[in-house]
């Protein structure tokens, strides 16, 4: 959830939370965003071009929509105490001189405070949306587990790669007749890396391989010939030497949290989209036109 907020809240929420001063360049449900607010988003030494100006204005518009919607829907307001606490935590986590550190990053203490505001508001919205997520179904958990096995299993495997299924069957016949897997691999495998090593691919997660090969090494009986298995590279004869797969119960709580994060992200996307669609957004014509869905951006003046 916070990842989505960071993507949307590129600039400080504090800018749009404060009452604007100077000429309004846009309004969100009647609340003005001033030219001065947009200007504050550029470092003093920089002059904003049209693209940068419109990007910054767009971000302020989105932020104002979020601020208004969060307050109206859940009575979420800017908690200065929580913001101060988060700001202090970030400052205390920085080693050395803070001004020197921030200068090296091209930002200021004000920028750091803006990040604190983003995180506090993001956490509050996250809490509200997370409460809407129901129990995770067994089917969703099982599907997530299948994906997790691809990334977290450790499989030690040999293979022999040839061009055709017929060649692969000949390889199987030769090994079943008494030749060693390694000798046949050195002689016929088209994989220049593992072939010279007797077909040894070492030990790694299935996700390191193309999908058909990854699926095969997860279900092949350990210590037995398996195949032929077709992939984009040709036909494989496989021997899985060992396979360590984390049990479902080991990963269950982790998978539940992963699914909840994904569902929360989807909820936020739907929520912010609906609020942007419902908002009355007007941009001063000299600066461009608010496009609305699906881009939610500002089209420069023609």
C-alpha positions in Angstrom: 0.0 0.0 0.0 2.7 2.5 1.0 4.4 1.8 -2.4 1.4 3.0 -4.2 1.2 6.1 -2.0 4.8 6.9 -2.7 4.2 6.6 -6.4 1.3 9.0 -6.3 2.6 11.4 -3.6 5.8 12.4 -5.3 5.8 15.8 -3.6 4.8 17.0 -0.2 1.3 16.5 1.1 2.0 19.5 3.4 2.0 21.8 0.4 -1.6 21.0 -0.5 -2.7 20.7 3.2 -1.8 24.3 3.9 -4.0 27.1 2.7 -2.7 28.4 -0.7 -1.4 31.9 -1.1 -1.3 33.9 -4.3 -3.0 33.2 -7.6 -4.8 29.8 -8.0 -3.5 27.7 -10.9 -6.0 24.9 -10.1 -8.9 24.0 -7.8 -10.0 20.6 -6.4 -13.6 20.7 -5.3 -13.2 24.4 -4.9 -10.0 24.2 -2.8 -7.3 26.3 -4.6 -3.8 25.3 -5.4 -1.6 28.4 -5.7 1.2 29.2 -8.1 3.4 29.6 -5.1 2.7 26.1 -3.9 3.8 24.7 -7.3 6.9 26.8 -7.3 8.0 25.6 -3.8 8.4 22.1 -5.3 11.4 23.1 -7.4 14.9 23.8 -5.8 15.7 27.5 -5.6 18.3 27.2 -8.3 16.0 25.5 -10.8 13.6 26.9 -13.2 10.7 24.6 -14.0 9.9 23.8 -17.6 6.3 23.2 -18.7 6.6 19.4 -18.2 8.0 19.7 -14.7 5.4 22.4 -13.8 2.5 20.2 -15.0 3.9 17.1 -13.3 4.2 19.0 -10.0 0.7 20.5 -10.3 -0.7 17.1 -11.2 0.8 15.7 -8.0 -0.6 18.5 -5.9 -4.0 17.9 -7.4 -3.9 14.2 -6.6 -2.7 14.9 -3.1 -5.5 17.3 -2.5 -8.0 14.7 -3.7 -6.6 12.2 -1.3 -6.6 14.6 1.6 -10.2 15.6 1.1 -11.4 12.0 0.5 -9.6 10.6 3.5 -11.1 13.3 5.8 -14.6 12.9 4.3 -14.6 9.1 4.3 -12.7 8.3 7.5 -12.2 11.6 9.3 -8.5 11.2 8.7 -6.7 14.6 9.3 -3.1 15.6 9.4 -1.8 14.6 12.9 1.1 17.0 13.5 2.2 15.0 16.5 2.5 11.8 14.6 4.2 13.6 11.7 6.7 15.2 14.2 7.5 11.7 15.7 8.0 10.2 12.2 10.2 13.1 11.2 12.3 12.7 14.3 12.7 9.0 13.7 14.1 9.6 10.2 16.4 12.4 11.4 17.8 10.2 14.1 18.4 7.4 11.7 20.8 9.5 9.6 24.4 9.1 10.5 26.5 12.3 10.6 25.5 15.8 9.8 21.9 15.9 8.6 22.4 19.0 6.4 25.4 17.5 4.7 23.6 14.3 4.2 20.5 15.9 2.7 22.5 18.2 0.6 24.3 15.2 -0.9 20.8 13.8 -1.8 19.7 17.1 -3.3 16.9 17.6 -0.8 16.2 19.6 2.3 14.8 19.1 5.8 11.4 20.3 4.4 11.6 17.4 1.9 12.2 15.0 4.7 9.2 16.3 6.6 7.1 15.8 3.5 8.1 12.2 3.5 7.0 11.9 7.1 3.6 13.3 6.1 3.3 10.9 3.3 4.0 7.9 5.5 1.7 9.0 8.3 -1.2 9.6 5.9 -0.4 6.4 4.0 -0.5 4.3 7.2 -3.9 5.8 8.2 -5.4 5.0 4.8 -3.7 1.6 4.8 -5.4 0.8 8.1 -8.8 1.7 6.8 -8.5 -0.3 3.5 -6.9 -3.3 5.2 -10.0 -3.6 7.4 -12.0 -4.3 4.2 -10.0 -7.4 3.4 -11.7 -10.6 4.3 -10.2 -14.1 5.1 -7.8 -15.5 2.5 -9.3 -18.5 0.6 -7.6 -21.8 0.6 -7.5 -21.6 -3.2 -5.6 -18.3 -3.2 -3.2 -19.6 -0.6 -2.5 -22.7 -2.6 -1.9 -20.7 -5.8 0.5 -18.5 -3.9 2.3 -21.5 -2.5 2.8 -22.9 -6.0 4.4 -19.6 -7.0 6.5 -19.5 -3.8 7.9 -23.0 -4.5 9.3 -21.7 -7.8 11.2 -19.0 -5.9 12.1 -20.7 -2.6 12.7 -24.4 -3.4 16.4 -25.5 -3.9 16.8 -28.1 -6.5 20.1 -29.8 -7.5 19.8 -31.1 -11.1 21.6 -32.6 -14.1 20.2 -32.4 -17.6 21.1 -33.3 -21.2 19.8 -31.0 -23.9 19.2 -32.2 -27.4 17.4 -30.9 -30.5 14.6 -33.5 -31.0 12.4 -35.7 -28.9 13.8 -38.7 -30.8 17.3 -37.8 -29.7 16.1 -37.4 -26.1 14.6 -40.9 -26.2 17.9 -42.3 -27.5 19.7 -40.6 -24.5 17.2 -42.3 -22.1 17.8 -45.7 -23.7 21.5 -45.3 -23.5 21.5 -44.4 -19.8 19.0 -47.2 -19.0 21.3 -49.6 -20.9 24.1 -48.8 -18.5 26.0 -45.7 -19.7 26.4 -43.0 -17.1 24.4 -39.8 -17.3 27.5 -37.8 -17.1 29.3 -39.5 -20.0 26.3 -39.2 -22.3 25.9 -35.5 -21.3 29.6 -34.8 -22.2 29.1 -36.5 -25.6 25.7 -35.2 -26.8 24.4 -32.3 -24.7 23.9 -29.1 -26.6 24.2 -27.0 -23.4 27.8 -25.8 -23.6 28.0 -24.9 -20.0 26.6 -27.9 -18.2 27.4 -30.4 -20.9 31.1 -30.2 -20.2 30.3 -30.8 -16.6 28.4 -34.0 -17.2 25.1 -32.1 -17.3 25.4 -30.6 -13.8 23.4 -27.4 -13.4 24.2 -27.1 -9.7 21.6 -26.2 -7.1 19.2 -23.3 -7.4 15.6 -22.1 -7.3 13.3 -23.4 -10.1 12.5 -19.7 -11.0 16.1 -19.4 -12.4 15.0 -21.6 -15.3 12.4 -21.3 -18.1 8.9 -22.2 -16.9 8.6 -25.7 -18.5 11.9 -26.7 -17.1 11.1 -25.2 -13.7 7.8 -27.1 -13.5 9.5 -30.3 -14.5 12.2 -30.2 -11.8 9.6 -29.6 -9.2 7.7 -32.8 -10.0 10.4 -35.1 -11.3 11.1 -38.1 -9.0 14.4 -37.5 -7.2 17.2 -39.7 -8.5 15.3 -41.0 -11.6 15.5 -40.1 -15.3 12.7 -37.7 -16.3 11.6 -36.6 -19.7 11.8 -35.7 -22.5 10.8 -32.2 -21.4 10.4 -29.7 -24.2 11.5 -26.0 -23.8 12.3 -23.2 -26.1 15.9 -24.6 -26.2 15.1 -28.1 -27.2 14.4 -31.4 -25.4 15.8 -32.1 -21.9 16.5 -35.4 -20.2 16.5 -34.5 -16.5 17.8 -36.1 -13.3 16.9 -34.3 -10.1 19.6 -35.2 -7.5 18.0 -33.5 -4.5 15.1 -31.1 -3.8 14.4 -29.0 -0.8 10.9 -27.5 -0.9 9.5 -25.5 2.0 6.3 -27.0 3.4 3.0 -25.1 3.0 2.7 -24.6 6.7 6.1 -23.0 6.8 5.0 -20.3 4.3 1.4 -20.0 5.1 1.5 -16.8 7.3 4.0 -15.2 4.9 1.7 -16.0 1.9 -1.3 -14.6 3.8 0.5 -11.3 4.3 1.6 -11.3 0.7 -1.9 -11.8 -0.6 -3.3 -9.1 1.8 -0.7 -6.6 0.5 -1.7 -7.4 -3.1 -5.4 -7.1 -2.3 -4.7 -3.9 -0.3 -2.8 -2.4 -3.3 -5.7 -3.2 -5.6 -8.2 -1.6 -3.1 -6.1 1.5 -3.0 -5.9 1.7 -6.8 -9.7 1.4 -7.0 -10.2 3.9 -4.2 -8.0 6.6 -5.5 -9.4 6.1 -9.1 -12.9 6.5 -7.9 -12.0 9.7 -5.9 -10.3 11.2 -8.9 -13.3 10.4 -11.1 -15.7 12.0 -8.6 -13.6 15.1 -7.9 -14.3 18.5 -9.6 -10.9 19.5 -10.9 -10.3 22.7 -12.8 -7.0 24.0 -14.1 -6.3 27.6 -15.1 -6.5 27.5 -18.9 -3.1 29.1 -19.5 -1.5 26.1 -17.7 -3.3 23.4 -19.6 -6.3 21.1 -19.2 -7.0 18.3 -16.7 -7.5 15.1 -18.8 -9.2 12.9 -16.2 -9.3 9.1 -16.8 -7.3 7.2 -17.7 -4.2 9.3 -17.4 -5.2 11.8 -14.7 -2.7 14.4 -15.9 -2.5 17.9 -17.3 -2.5 18.4 -21.1 -0.4 21.4 -21.9 -2.0 24.4 -23.5 -2.1 24.0 -27.3 
